[in-house]
């Protein structure tokens, strides 16, 4: 079963403000991906690319955050 955040993201084609809905969701950890990138000594875009290129090296949460960031950058 998908989390509330994932369900909201799936409806992005229906709702033009889907990003705002996801960010305002109670389970959304604002700034978590940025903190992970800083701890790794990387920029967020570099960490995103690393995660997407080597998904087996990262947690499910980090993979979802990287996919979310990729969707935001490709809008």
PDB file with one MODEL, atoms N, CA, C and O in Angstrom:
MODEL        1
ATOM      1  N   UNK A   1       0.845  -1.184   0.000  1.00  0.00           N
ATOM      2  CA  UNK A   1       0.000   0.000   0.000  1.00  0.00           C
ATOM      3  C   UNK A   1       0.886   1.241   0.000  1.00  0.00           C
ATOM      4  O   UNK A   1       1.862   1.323   0.745  1.00  0.00           O
ATOM      5  N   UNK A   2       0.540   2.177  -0.824  1.00  0.00           N
ATOM      6  CA  UNK A   2       1.318   3.409  -0.944  1.00  0.00           C
ATOM      7  C   UNK A   2       1.077   4.320   0.246  1.00  0.00           C
ATOM      8  O   UNK A   2      -0.003   4.320   0.837  1.00  0.00           O
ATOM      9  N   UNK A   3       2.091   5.092   0.587  1.00  0.00           N
ATOM     10  CA  UNK A   3       1.943   6.071   1.653  1.00  0.00           C
ATOM     11  C   UNK A   3       1.094   7.242   1.155  1.00  0.00           C
ATOM     12  O   UNK A   3       0.827   7.379  -0.039  1.00  0.00           O
ATOM     13  N   UNK A   4       0.690   8.058   2.083  1.00  0.00           N
ATOM     14  CA  UNK A   4      -0.137   9.219   1.735  1.00  0.00           C
ATOM     15  C   UNK A   4       0.610  10.145   0.775  1.00  0.00           C
ATOM     16  O   UNK A   4       0.008  10.717  -0.134  1.00  0.00           O
ATOM     17  N   UNK A   5       1.889  10.288   0.972  1.00  0.00           N
ATOM     18  CA  UNK A   5       2.702  11.161   0.116  1.00  0.00           C
ATOM     19  C   UNK A   5       2.729  10.622  -1.318  1.00  0.00           C
ATOM     20  O   UNK A   5       2.575  11.382  -2.274  1.00  0.00           O
ATOM     21  N   UNK A   6       2.922   9.318  -1.459  1.00  0.00           N
ATOM     22  CA  UNK A   6       2.984   8.710  -2.781  1.00  0.00           C
ATOM     23  C   UNK A   6       1.626   8.819  -3.479  1.00  0.00           C
ATOM     24  O   UNK A   6       1.564   9.127  -4.669  1.00  0.00           O
ATOM     25  N   UNK A   7       0.548   8.571  -2.748  1.00  0.00           N
ATOM     26  CA  UNK A   7      -0.788   8.686  -3.345  1.00  0.00           C
ATOM     27  C   UNK A   7      -1.023  10.095  -3.861  1.00  0.00           C
ATOM     28  O   UNK A   7      -1.572  10.280  -4.947  1.00  0.00           O
ATOM     29  N   UNK A   8      -0.613  11.080  -3.090  1.00  0.00           N
ATOM     30  CA  UNK A   8      -0.795  12.467  -3.526  1.00  0.00           C
ATOM     31  C   UNK A   8       0.022  12.761  -4.776  1.00  0.00           C
ATOM     32  O   UNK A   8      -0.438  13.459  -5.679  1.00  0.00           O
ATOM     33  N   UNK A   9       1.239  12.224  -4.823  1.00  0.00           N
ATOM     34  CA  UNK A   9       2.097  12.468  -5.982  1.00  0.00           C
ATOM     35  C   UNK A   9       1.529  11.820  -7.245  1.00  0.00           C
ATOM     36  O   UNK A   9       1.711  12.340  -8.346  1.00  0.00           O
ATOM     37  N   UNK A  10       0.849  10.700  -7.092  1.00  0.00           N
ATOM     38  CA  UNK A  10       0.266  10.020  -8.245  1.00  0.00           C
ATOM     39  C   UNK A  10      -0.837  10.848  -8.898  1.00  0.00           C
ATOM     40  O   UNK A  10      -1.115  10.689 -10.087  1.00  0.00           O
ATOM     41  N   UNK A  11      -1.454  11.714  -8.139  1.00  0.00           N
ATOM     42  CA  UNK A  11      -2.528  12.539  -8.678  1.00  0.00           C
ATOM     43  C   UNK A  11      -2.037  13.874  -9.216  1.00  0.00           C
ATOM     44  O   UNK A  11      -2.830  14.791  -9.425  1.00  0.00           O
ATOM     45  N   UNK A  12      -0.740  13.985  -9.438  1.00  0.00           N
ATOM     46  CA  UNK A  12      -0.172  15.251  -9.886  1.00  0.00           C
ATOM     47  C   UNK A  12      -0.718  15.713 -11.230  1.00  0.00           C
ATOM     48  O   UNK A  12      -0.771  16.913 -11.500  1.00  0.00           O
ATOM     49  N   UNK A  13      -1.121  14.780 -12.065  1.00  0.00           N
ATOM     50  CA  UNK A  13      -1.654  15.176 -13.369  1.00  0.00           C
ATOM     51  C   UNK A  13      -3.029  15.811 -13.227  1.00  0.00           C
ATOM     52  O   UNK A  13      -3.421  16.634 -14.053  1.00  0.00           O
ATOM     53  N   UNK A  14      -3.760  15.437 -12.189  1.00  0.00           N
ATOM     54  CA  UNK A  14      -5.084  16.000 -11.953  1.00  0.00           C
ATOM     55  C   UNK A  14      -4.979  17.339 -11.236  1.00  0.00           C
ATOM     56  O   UNK A  14      -5.691  18.290 -11.558  1.00  0.00           O
ATOM     57  N   UNK A  15      -4.092  17.397 -10.274  1.00  0.00           N
ATOM     58  CA  UNK A  15      -3.945  18.579  -9.441  1.00  0.00           C
ATOM     59  C   UNK A  15      -2.694  19.351  -9.861  1.00  0.00           C
ATOM     60  O   UNK A  15      -1.581  18.837  -9.747  1.00  0.00           O
ATOM     61  N   UNK A  16      -2.868  20.557 -10.335  1.00  0.00           N
ATOM     62  CA  UNK A  16      -1.738  21.361 -10.797  1.00  0.00           C
ATOM     63  C   UNK A  16      -0.821  21.799  -9.655  1.00  0.00           C
ATOM     64  O   UNK A  16       0.332  22.154  -9.899  1.00  0.00           O
ATOM     65  N   UNK A  17      -1.307  21.779  -8.421  1.00  0.00           N
ATOM     66  CA  UNK A  17      -0.512  22.174  -7.252  1.00  0.00           C
ATOM     67  C   UNK A  17      -0.053  20.956  -6.466  1.00  0.00           C
ATOM     68  O   UNK A  17       0.022  21.010  -5.238  1.00  0.00           O
ATOM     69  N   UNK A  18       0.258  19.856  -7.152  1.00  0.00           N
ATOM     70  CA  UNK A  18       0.588  18.621  -6.470  1.00  0.00           C
ATOM     71  C   UNK A  18       1.841  18.751  -5.612  1.00  0.00           C
ATOM     72  O   UNK A  18       1.933  18.118  -4.561  1.00  0.00           O
ATOM     73  N   UNK A  19       2.800  19.554  -6.039  1.00  0.00           N
ATOM     74  CA  UNK A  19       4.032  19.711  -5.270  1.00  0.00           C
ATOM     75  C   UNK A  19       3.717  20.310  -3.910  1.00  0.00           C
ATOM     76  O   UNK A  19       4.208  19.831  -2.888  1.00  0.00           O
ATOM     77  N   UNK A  20       2.912  21.341  -3.893  1.00  0.00           N
ATOM     78  CA  UNK A  20       2.527  21.987  -2.639  1.00  0.00           C
ATOM     79  C   UNK A  20       1.802  21.008  -1.729  1.00  0.00           C
ATOM     80  O   UNK A  20       2.022  21.003  -0.518  1.00  0.00           O
ATOM     81  N   UNK A  21       0.933  20.176  -2.310  1.00  0.00           N
ATOM     82  CA  UNK A  21       0.207  19.186  -1.520  1.00  0.00           C
ATOM     83  C   UNK A  21       1.153  18.183  -0.882  1.00  0.00           C
ATOM     84  O   UNK A  21       0.986  17.823   0.283  1.00  0.00           O
ATOM     85  N   UNK A  22       2.138  17.733  -1.631  1.00  0.00           N
ATOM     86  CA  UNK A  22       3.089  16.755  -1.105  1.00  0.00           C
ATOM     87  C   UNK A  22       3.940  17.380  -0.004  1.00  0.00           C
ATOM     88  O   UNK A  22       4.146  16.768   1.044  1.00  0.00           O
ATOM     89  N   UNK A  23       4.432  18.586  -0.234  1.00  0.00           N
ATOM     90  CA  UNK A  23       5.294  19.250   0.747  1.00  0.00           C
ATOM     91  C   UNK A  23       4.543  19.538   2.047  1.00  0.00           C
ATOM     92  O   UNK A  23       5.136  19.507   3.126  1.00  0.00           O
ATOM     93  N   UNK A  24       3.255  19.815   1.949  1.00  0.00           N
ATOM     94  CA  UNK A  24       2.472  20.113   3.144  1.00  0.00           C
ATOM     95  C   UNK A  24       1.957  18.862   3.852  1.00  0.00           C
ATOM     96  O   UNK A  24       1.358  18.969   4.922  1.00  0.00           O
ATOM     97  N   UNK A  25       2.178  17.672   3.273  1.00  0.00           N
ATOM     98  CA  UNK A  25       1.721  16.431   3.887  1.00  0.00           C
ATOM     99  C   UNK A  25       2.446  16.211   5.214  1.00  0.00           C
ATOM    100  O   UNK A  25       3.619  16.564   5.341  1.00  0.00           O
ATOM    101  N   UNK A  26       1.765  15.632   6.202  1.00  0.00           N
ATOM    102  CA  UNK A  26       2.372  15.451   7.524  1.00  0.00           C
ATOM    103  C   UNK A  26       3.623  14.575   7.516  1.00  0.00           C
ATOM    104  O   UNK A  26       4.505  14.778   8.350  1.00  0.00           O
ATOM    105  N   UNK A  27       3.730  13.612   6.607  1.00  0.00           N
ATOM    106  CA  UNK A  27       4.878  12.716   6.591  1.00  0.00           C
ATOM    107  C   UNK A  27       6.071  13.231   5.813  1.00  0.00           C
ATOM    108  O   UNK A  27       7.109  12.570   5.771  1.00  0.00           O
ATOM    109  N   UNK A  28       5.948  14.392   5.198  1.00  0.00           N
ATOM    110  CA  UNK A  28       7.037  14.939   4.384  1.00  0.00           C
ATOM    111  C   UNK A  28       8.110  15.532   5.288  1.00  0.00           C
ATOM    112  O   UNK A  28       7.825  16.385   6.129  1.00  0.00           O
ATOM    113  N   UNK A  29       9.347  15.072   5.108  1.00  0.00           N
ATOM    114  CA  UNK A  29      10.468  15.541   5.932  1.00  0.00           C
ATOM    115  C   UNK A  29      11.218  16.620   5.156  1.00  0.00           C
ATOM    116  O   UNK A  29      12.140  16.328   4.394  1.00  0.00           O
ATOM    117  N   UNK A  30      10.813  17.846   5.358  1.00  0.00           N
ATOM    118  CA  UNK A  30      11.391  18.963   4.620  1.00  0.00           C
ATOM    119  C   UNK A  30      12.866  19.139   4.977  1.00  0.00           C
ATOM    120  O   UNK A  30      13.225  19.247   6.150  1.00  0.00           O
ATOM    121  N   UNK A  31      13.708  19.166   3.955  1.00  0.00           N
ATOM    122  CA  UNK A  31      15.136  19.385   4.151  1.00  0.00           C
ATOM    123  C   UNK A  31      15.941  18.131   4.437  1.00  0.00           C
ATOM    124  O   UNK A  31      17.160  18.212   4.580  1.00  0.00           O
ATOM    125  N   UNK A  32      15.302  16.977   4.524  1.00  0.00           N
ATOM    126  CA  UNK A  32      16.007  15.741   4.860  1.00  0.00           C
ATOM    127  C   UNK A  32      17.020  15.347   3.781  1.00  0.00           C
ATOM    128  O   UNK A  32      18.137  14.939   4.096  1.00  0.00           O
ATOM    129  N   UNK A  33      16.633  15.469   2.524  1.00  0.00           N
ATOM    130  CA  UNK A  33      17.540  15.094   1.437  1.00  0.00           C
ATOM    131  C   UNK A  33      18.734  16.033   1.376  1.00  0.00           C
ATOM    132  O   UNK A  33      19.855  15.604   1.103  1.00  0.00           O
ATOM    133  N   UNK A  34      18.497  17.306   1.627  1.00  0.00           N
ATOM    134  CA  UNK A  34      19.588  18.288   1.650  1.00  0.00           C
ATOM    135  C   UNK A  34      20.568  17.969   2.772  1.00  0.00           C
ATOM    136  O   UNK A  34      21.782  18.050   2.584  1.00  0.00           O
ATOM    137  N   UNK A  35      20.046  17.609   3.929  1.00  0.00           N
ATOM    138  CA  UNK A  35      20.917  17.245   5.057  1.00  0.00           C
ATOM    139  C   UNK A  35      21.755  16.013   4.723  1.00  0.00           C
ATOM    140  O   UNK A  35      22.937  15.953   5.062  1.00  0.00           O
ATOM    141  N   UNK A  36      21.147  15.032   4.060  1.00  0.00           N
ATOM    142  CA  UNK A  36      21.893  13.835   3.665  1.00  0.00           C
ATOM    143  C   UNK A  36      23.010  14.198   2.696  1.00  0.00           C
ATOM    144  O   UNK A  36      24.121  13.678   2.800  1.00  0.00           O
ATOM    145  N   UNK A  37      22.718  15.084   1.759  1.00  0.00           N
ATOM    146  CA  UNK A  37      23.725  15.499   0.784  1.00  0.00           C
ATOM    147  C   UNK A  37      24.879  16.218   1.480  1.00  0.00           C
ATOM    148  O   UNK A  37      26.046  15.965   1.179  1.00  0.00           O
ATOM    149  N   UNK A  38      24.555  17.100   2.396  1.00  0.00           N
ATOM    150  CA  UNK A  38      25.613  17.831   3.115  1.00  0.00           C
ATOM    151  C   UNK A  38      26.488  16.890   3.927  1.00  0.00           C
ATOM    152  O   UNK A  38      27.709  17.047   3.956  1.00  0.00           O
ATOM    153  N   UNK A  39      25.870  15.908   4.590  1.00  0.00           N
ATOM    154  CA  UNK A  39      26.651  14.941   5.367  1.00  0.00           C
ATOM    155  C   UNK A  39      27.580  14.134   4.467  1.00  0.00           C
ATOM    156  O   UNK A  39      28.672  13.744   4.878  1.00  0.00           O
ATOM    157  N   UNK A  40      27.135  13.888   3.234  1.00  0.00           N
ATOM    158  CA  UNK A  40      27.951  13.132   2.280  1.00  0.00           C
ATOM    159  C   UNK A  40      28.963  14.022   1.566  1.00  0.00           C
ATOM    160  O   UNK A  40      29.787  13.528   0.796  1.00  0.00           O
ATOM    161  N   UNK A  41      28.908  15.334   1.816  1.00  0.00           N
ATOM    162  CA  UNK A  41      29.829  16.265   1.168  1.00  0.00           C
ATOM    163  C   UNK A  41      29.518  16.488  -0.300  1.00  0.00           C
ATOM    164  O   UNK A  41      30.416  16.746  -1.102  1.00  0.00           O
ATOM    165  N   UNK A  42      28.228  16.387  -0.654  1.00  0.00           N
ATOM    166  CA  UNK A  42      27.814  16.541  -2.046  1.00  0.00           C
ATOM    167  C   UNK A  42      26.718  17.591  -2.154  1.00  0.00           C
ATOM    168  O   UNK A  42      26.082  17.962  -1.167  1.00  0.00           O
ATOM    169  N   UNK A  43      26.519  18.057  -3.375  1.00  0.00           N
ATOM    170  CA  UNK A  43      25.358  18.909  -3.655  1.00  0.00           C
ATOM    171  C   UNK A  43      24.156  17.988  -3.820  1.00  0.00           C
ATOM    172  O   UNK A  43      24.310  16.801  -4.106  1.00  0.00           O
ATOM    173  N   UNK A  44      22.967  18.538  -3.639  1.00  0.00           N
ATOM    174  CA  UNK A  44      21.770  17.708  -3.708  1.00  0.00           C
ATOM    175  C   UNK A  44      21.588  17.068  -5.091  1.00  0.00           C
ATOM    176  O   UNK A  44      21.154  15.920  -5.186  1.00  0.00           O
ATOM    177  N   UNK A  45      21.911  17.786  -6.140  1.00  0.00           N
ATOM    178  CA  UNK A  45      21.753  17.213  -7.481  1.00  0.00           C
ATOM    179  C   UNK A  45      22.734  16.061  -7.711  1.00  0.00           C
ATOM    180  O   UNK A  45      22.397  15.085  -8.382  1.00  0.00           O
ATOM    181  N   UNK A  46      23.938  16.169  -7.158  1.00  0.00           N
ATOM    182  CA  UNK A  46      24.922  15.097  -7.295  1.00  0.00           C
ATOM    183  C   UNK A  46      24.472  13.853  -6.527  1.00  0.00           C
ATOM    184  O   UNK A  46      24.599  12.734  -7.024  1.00  0.00           O
ATOM    185  N   UNK A  47      23.946  14.051  -5.312  1.00  0.00           N
ATOM    186  CA  UNK A  47      23.441  12.923  -4.541  1.00  0.00           C
ATOM    187  C   UNK A  47      22.260  12.286  -5.260  1.00  0.00           C
ATOM    188  O   UNK A  47      22.151  11.061  -5.307  1.00  0.00           O
ATOM    189  N   UNK A  48      21.380  13.102  -5.819  1.00  0.00           N
ATOM    190  CA  UNK A  48      20.237  12.585  -6.564  1.00  0.00           C
ATOM    191  C   UNK A  48      20.710  11.684  -7.703  1.00  0.00           C
ATOM    192  O   UNK A  48      20.196  10.578  -7.872  1.00  0.00           O
ATOM    193  N   UNK A  49      21.679  12.146  -8.480  1.00  0.00           N
ATOM    194  CA  UNK A  49      22.199  11.355  -9.597  1.00  0.00           C
ATOM    195  C   UNK A  49      22.847  10.067  -9.106  1.00  0.00           C
ATOM    196  O   UNK A  49      22.661   9.011  -9.710  1.00  0.00           O
ATOM    197  N   UNK A  50      23.610  10.146  -8.012  1.00  0.00           N
ATOM    198  CA  UNK A  50      24.242   8.955  -7.451  1.00  0.00           C
ATOM    199  C   UNK A  50      23.209   7.926  -7.012  1.00  0.00           C
ATOM    200  O   UNK A  50      23.360   6.731  -7.266  1.00  0.00           O
ATOM    201  N   UNK A  51      22.163   8.400  -6.355  1.00  0.00           N
ATOM    202  CA  UNK A  51      21.113   7.496  -5.881  1.00  0.00           C
ATOM    203  C   UNK A  51      20.399   6.842  -7.059  1.00  0.00           C
ATOM    204  O   UNK A  51      20.143   5.638  -7.040  1.00  0.00           O
ATOM    205  N   UNK A  52      20.078   7.628  -8.083  1.00  0.00           N
ATOM    206  CA  UNK A  52      19.368   7.077  -9.233  1.00  0.00           C
ATOM    207  C   UNK A  52      20.238   6.123 -10.052  1.00  0.00           C
ATOM    208  O   UNK A  52      19.725   5.193 -10.676  1.00  0.00           O
ATOM    209  N   UNK A  53      21.546   6.350 -10.052  1.00  0.00           N
ATOM    210  CA  UNK A  53      22.461   5.474 -10.796  1.00  0.00           C
ATOM    211  C   UNK A  53      22.773   4.189 -10.030  1.00  0.00           C
ATOM    212  O   UNK A  53      23.002   3.148 -10.648  1.00  0.00           O
ATOM    213  N   UNK A  54      22.786   4.243  -8.700  1.00  0.00           N
ATOM    214  CA  UNK A  54      23.121   3.093  -7.855  1.00  0.00           C
ATOM    215  C   UNK A  54      22.076   2.906  -6.757  1.00  0.00           C
ATOM    216  O   UNK A  54      22.396   3.059  -5.579  1.00  0.00           O
ATOM    217  N   UNK A  55      20.840   2.580  -7.114  1.00  0.00           N
ATOM    218  CA  UNK A  55      19.777   2.516  -6.110  1.00  0.00           C
ATOM    219  C   UNK A  55      19.985   1.451  -5.037  1.00  0.00           C
ATOM    220  O   UNK A  55      19.464   1.590  -3.930  1.00  0.00           O
ATOM    221  N   UNK A  56      20.731   0.398  -5.339  1.00  0.00           N
ATOM    222  CA  UNK A  56      20.939  -0.664  -4.352  1.00  0.00           C
ATOM    223  C   UNK A  56      21.816  -0.217  -3.182  1.00  0.00           C
ATOM    224  O   UNK A  56      21.836  -0.870  -2.139  1.00  0.00           O
ATOM    225  N   UNK A  57      22.535   0.881  -3.346  1.00  0.00           N
ATOM    226  CA  UNK A  57      23.424   1.377  -2.300  1.00  0.00           C
ATOM    227  C   UNK A  57      22.715   2.269  -1.291  1.00  0.00           C
ATOM    228  O   UNK A  57      23.334   2.706  -0.321  1.00  0.00           O
ATOM    229  N   UNK A  58      21.423   2.552  -1.499  1.00  0.00           N
ATOM    230  CA  UNK A  58      20.706   3.512  -0.660  1.00  0.00           C
ATOM    231  C   UNK A  58      19.405   2.928  -0.124  1.00  0.00           C
ATOM    232  O   UNK A  58      18.887   1.943  -0.651  1.00  0.00           O
ATOM    233  N   UNK A  59      18.893   3.544   0.918  1.00  0.00           N
ATOM    234  CA  UNK A  59      17.643   3.091   1.522  1.00  0.00           C
ATOM    235  C   UNK A  59      16.461   3.442   0.630  1.00  0.00           C
ATOM    236  O   UNK A  59      16.567   4.272  -0.273  1.00  0.00           O
ATOM    237  N   UNK A  60      15.344   2.799   0.900  1.00  0.00           N
ATOM    238  CA  UNK A  60      14.122   3.068   0.141  1.00  0.00           C
ATOM    239  C   UNK A  60      13.718   4.526   0.294  1.00  0.00           C
ATOM    240  O   UNK A  60      13.295   5.157  -0.674  1.00  0.00           O
ATOM    241  N   UNK A  61      13.843   5.061   1.493  1.00  0.00           N
ATOM    242  CA  UNK A  61      13.474   6.461   1.738  1.00  0.00           C
ATOM    243  C   UNK A  61      14.331   7.406   0.896  1.00  0.00           C
ATOM    244  O   UNK A  61      13.810   8.346   0.295  1.00  0.00           O
ATOM    245  N   UNK A  62      15.624   7.162   0.851  1.00  0.00           N
ATOM    246  CA  UNK A  62      16.523   8.007   0.071  1.00  0.00           C
ATOM    247  C   UNK A  62      16.219   7.893  -1.421  1.00  0.00           C
ATOM    248  O   UNK A  62      16.286   8.887  -2.144  1.00  0.00           O
ATOM    249  N   UNK A  63      15.887   6.695  -1.882  1.00  0.00           N
ATOM    250  CA  UNK A  63      15.531   6.519  -3.295  1.00  0.00           C
ATOM    251  C   UNK A  63      14.265   7.308  -3.624  1.00  0.00           C
ATOM    252  O   UNK A  63      14.189   7.947  -4.673  1.00  0.00           O
ATOM    253  N   UNK A  64      13.284   7.269  -2.744  1.00  0.00           N
ATOM    254  CA  UNK A  64      12.042   8.008  -2.979  1.00  0.00           C
ATOM    255  C   UNK A  64      12.299   9.516  -2.984  1.00  0.00           C
ATOM    256  O   UNK A  64      11.719  10.250  -3.784  1.00  0.00           O
ATOM    257  N   UNK A  65      13.171   9.966  -2.089  1.00  0.00           N
ATOM    258  CA  UNK A  65      13.505  11.386  -2.054  1.00  0.00           C
ATOM    259  C   UNK A  65      14.206  11.802  -3.341  1.00  0.00           C
ATOM    260  O   UNK A  65      13.949  12.887  -3.863  1.00  0.00           O
ATOM    261  N   UNK A  66      15.086  10.954  -3.854  1.00  0.00           N
ATOM    262  CA  UNK A  66      15.800  11.265  -5.096  1.00  0.00           C
ATOM    263  C   UNK A  66      14.837  11.315  -6.283  1.00  0.00           C
ATOM    264  O   UNK A  66      14.958  12.189  -7.141  1.00  0.00           O
ATOM    265  N   UNK A  67      13.894  10.396  -6.336  1.00  0.00           N
ATOM    266  CA  UNK A  67      12.902  10.394  -7.416  1.00  0.00           C
ATOM    267  C   UNK A  67      12.027  11.640  -7.318  1.00  0.00           C
ATOM    268  O   UNK A  67      11.713  12.258  -8.335  1.00  0.00           O
ATOM    269  N   UNK A  68      11.635  12.009  -6.111  1.00  0.00           N
ATOM    270  CA  UNK A  68      10.835  13.214  -5.920  1.00  0.00           C
ATOM    271  C   UNK A  68      11.601  14.431  -6.422  1.00  0.00           C
ATOM    272  O   UNK A  68      11.043  15.275  -7.124  1.00  0.00           O
ATOM    273  N   UNK A  69      12.876  14.520  -6.062  1.00  0.00           N
ATOM    274  CA  UNK A  69      13.681  15.657  -6.499  1.00  0.00           C
ATOM    275  C   UNK A  69      13.817  15.669  -8.027  1.00  0.00           C
ATOM    276  O   UNK A  69      13.752  16.733  -8.643  1.00  0.00           O
ATOM    277  N   UNK A  70      14.002  14.520  -8.630  1.00  0.00           N
ATOM    278  CA  UNK A  70      14.102  14.440 -10.091  1.00  0.00           C
ATOM    279  C   UNK A  70      12.803  14.922 -10.735  1.00  0.00           C
ATOM    280  O   UNK A  70      12.832  15.621 -11.748  1.00  0.00           O
ATOM    281  N   UNK A  71      11.667  14.549 -10.149  1.00  0.00           N
ATOM    282  CA  UNK A  71      10.375  15.011 -10.679  1.00  0.00           C
ATOM    283  C   UNK A  71      10.227  16.518 -10.561  1.00  0.00           C
ATOM    284  O   UNK A  71       9.696  17.164 -11.465  1.00  0.00           O
ATOM    285  N   UNK A  72      10.687  17.074  -9.469  1.00  0.00           N
ATOM    286  CA  UNK A  72      10.615  18.517  -9.262  1.00  0.00           C
ATOM    287  C   UNK A  72      11.478  19.252 -10.297  1.00  0.00           C
ATOM    288  O   UNK A  72      11.055  20.261 -10.861  1.00  0.00           O
ATOM    289  N   UNK A  73      12.673  18.745 -10.536  1.00  0.00           N
ATOM    290  CA  UNK A  73      13.590  19.404 -11.463  1.00  0.00           C
ATOM    291  C   UNK A  73      13.176  19.253 -12.913  1.00  0.00           C
ATOM    292  O   UNK A  73      13.575  20.060 -13.753  1.00  0.00           O
ATOM    293  N   UNK A  74      12.388  18.241 -13.225  1.00  0.00           N
ATOM    294  CA  UNK A  74      11.982  17.997 -14.611  1.00  0.00           C
ATOM    295  C   UNK A  74      10.593  18.506 -14.938  1.00  0.00           C
ATOM    296  O   UNK A  74      10.038  18.152 -15.978  1.00  0.00           O
ATOM    297  N   UNK A  75      10.024  19.319 -14.082  1.00  0.00           N
ATOM    298  CA  UNK A  75       8.647  19.773 -14.338  1.00  0.00           C
ATOM    299  C   UNK A  75       8.542  20.732 -15.478  1.00  0.00           C
ATOM    300  O   UNK A  75       7.446  21.191 -15.800  1.00  0.00           O
TER     301      UNK A  75
ENDMDL
END
